[in-house]
Amino acid sequence: MSDLERQNRPVTVSLDVVWQGSSGKQDARMSEISMDGCFIDSRVQGRELGDIVEFKVHLPGGPWVSLQGELVNEDYPIGFGLRFTHLTAADQRLLAEVVIAHGGKPATQQILEQDDEARDSAQIPDHRCRVLVADDDALTLRMVTAIVESQGYQVVAVQDGREALGILQQDAEFSAAIFDMMMPHVQGLDLILYMKRDERLRSIPVGMITAEQDPKIWDDSLAAGASVFLPKPFTPPQVQMMVRMLVSKSIPLRSNLPRPFCALGAPDVSTLSSEHLH
């Protein structure tokens, strides 16, 4: 076995997965993963070789992350194999962490170590170290704020979606945003939709946290543009992982972002909340 084959050899895992089948969302388990692809245990058939399968995977000790892959083999009724497609640098880092945690030695490990050293030595401007956090539960807000600050970031903490919207209308200089899904006045999903319509804000990675267990709510938030979804209750390491994921997505995207400005004609807060409340 060559060094490259050994480095890309799958490792055994047991991760929760929700994938999009022809008949709707399907719950399954991921049993193998490598930097190239994965094998998902599922008795559901209905996909053709070459199809792109979208799925969410629950990382060990962390949040749900959206990925996609090309169907390269099907072993009905055991499951099917996927080759990952359209992986970002942040996705590759996460996959490498999962593979390493399960005893694998991905070819990207040395690159990741070098990248970490470069990040540690690089001086990032202060305005790129800010994270907007919005949650109407005071205890959760304090907890998330303390965890994010412990990672070296400046936190702008607000108590509901309307206050978060007011800040975003004036200030686009955030490395990431973390919103509770269900908040009074303006919900987390509405904030994402607003941000994706605004050129100043659309590149800011957003993480969602919620106690809601309805999978449709998770799907809606990811479809709207959320990068990461973290269900409650969560632990400090899970929030730390979420922040690392979000900021890793932000750094390459925001270098060409225009300077913040007061958006003329931005929707009035009361109008937005009355139109989008569920």
C-alpha positions, 0 to 999 in steps of 0.5 A, spaced: 500 500 500 502 506 497 503 512 502 497 516 499 493 510 499 494 509 507 493 516 508 486 516 504 484 510 507 477 510 511 477 510 518 471 507 522 466 512 525 459 512 527 456 519 526 448 521 525 446 523 518 440 526 515 440 525 507 436 528 502 433 522 498 428 522 492 422 520 497 424 526 502 429 526 508 432 520 511 435 518 518 442 514 517 449 513 520 455 514 517 460 508 518 466 510 514 470 516 512 476 519 509 478 525 506 475 523 499 469 520 501 464 516 506 460 510 507 453 511 509 449 505 512 442 506 509 436 501 507 433 506 502 434 506 495 432 510 489 439 514 487 443 513 481 450 513 480 453 519 479 447 523 483 449 528 488 447 527 495 446 532 500 446 531 507 448 533 514 452 530 519 453 530 526 460 531 528 463 528 534 462 532 540 460 538 535 455 541 531 451 539 525 455 540 518 452 540 511 456 536 506 455 533 499 458 528 495 457 524 488 454 517 489 460 512 487 457 505 489 451 503 492 450 496 496 443 495 497 440 494 502 447 496 506 448 503 504 452 507 499 458 510 498 460 518 496 465 522 494 465 528 497 464 534 492 465 542 493 469 542 499 471 548 502 478 549 506 474 549 512 470 543 510 477 539 509 480 542 516 474 539 519 474 532 516 481 532 517 480 533 525 475 527 524 479 522 521 485 524 526 480 523 532 479 516 529 486 514 528 487 516 521 493 520 518 490 524 512 495 527 507 493 534 509 495 533 517 502 536 515 498 542 511 493 543 517 499 544 522 502 549 518 496 552 517 495 553 524 502 555 525 501 561 520 494 563 523 497 563 530 503 568 528 499 572 523 496 578 526 489 579 524 486 586 525 481 587 531 475 589 526 476 582 524 475 578 531 468 580 533 463 576 533 455 578 534 451 573 538 444 574 539 439 570 544 433 572 548 435 567 554 440 571 558 443 565 561 445 562 554 447 569 552 452 569 558 454 562 557 456 563 549 459 570 550 464 567 555 466 561 551 467 565 545 471 571 549 475 565 551 477 564 544 480 571 544 474 574 540 471 580 542 463 579 543 457 584 541 452 580 545 444 582 544 438 580 547 433 579 541 433 579 534 431 586 533 437 589 537 441 584 532 438 587 526 439 594 528 446 593 529 447 589 522 444 595 519 450 600 522 455 595 522 458 589 518 465 588 521 464 581 524 468 575 523 462 571 525 455 571 528 451 566 532 443 567 533 438 563 537 433 560 532 427 562 536 427 570 538 422 575 539 421 580 534 425 578 529 427 570 529 434 567 527 432 565 520 429 572 518 436 575 520 440 570 516 435 572 510 436 579 511 444 578 511 444 574 505 440 580 501 445 585 503 452 585 500 455 588 506 453 582 510 452 576 506 459 573 507 459 573 514 458 566 516 452 564 521 451 559 526 444 557 529 443 554 536 436 552 538 432 547 543 427 546 537 427 538 535 423 539 528 428 537 523 424 542 518 427 548 522 434 545 521 433 544 514 430 551 513 436 555 517 441 551 513 437 552 506 437 560 508 445 560 509 447 558 516 453 555 516 453 551 522 447 548 526 448 547 534 442 544 538 441 545 545 443 543 550 450 544 548 457 544 551 463 549 551 467 545 547 461 544 542 461 552 542 468 552 541 468 548 535 462 552 532 466 558 533 472 555 529 468 553 524 465 559 522 471 564 523 475 559 518 470 560 513 470 568 514 477 569 514 478 568 506 471 571 504 472 578 508 478 581 505 475 584 500 469 586 503 467 594 502 467 598 508 461 599 513 456 604 511 449 606 514 445 602 509 440 607 506 433 605 505 434 599 510 428 596 512 425 598 518 426 594 524 418 594 526 416 592 519 421 587 518 419 583 525 411 584 523 412 581 516 416 575 518 414 573 525 411 566 525 
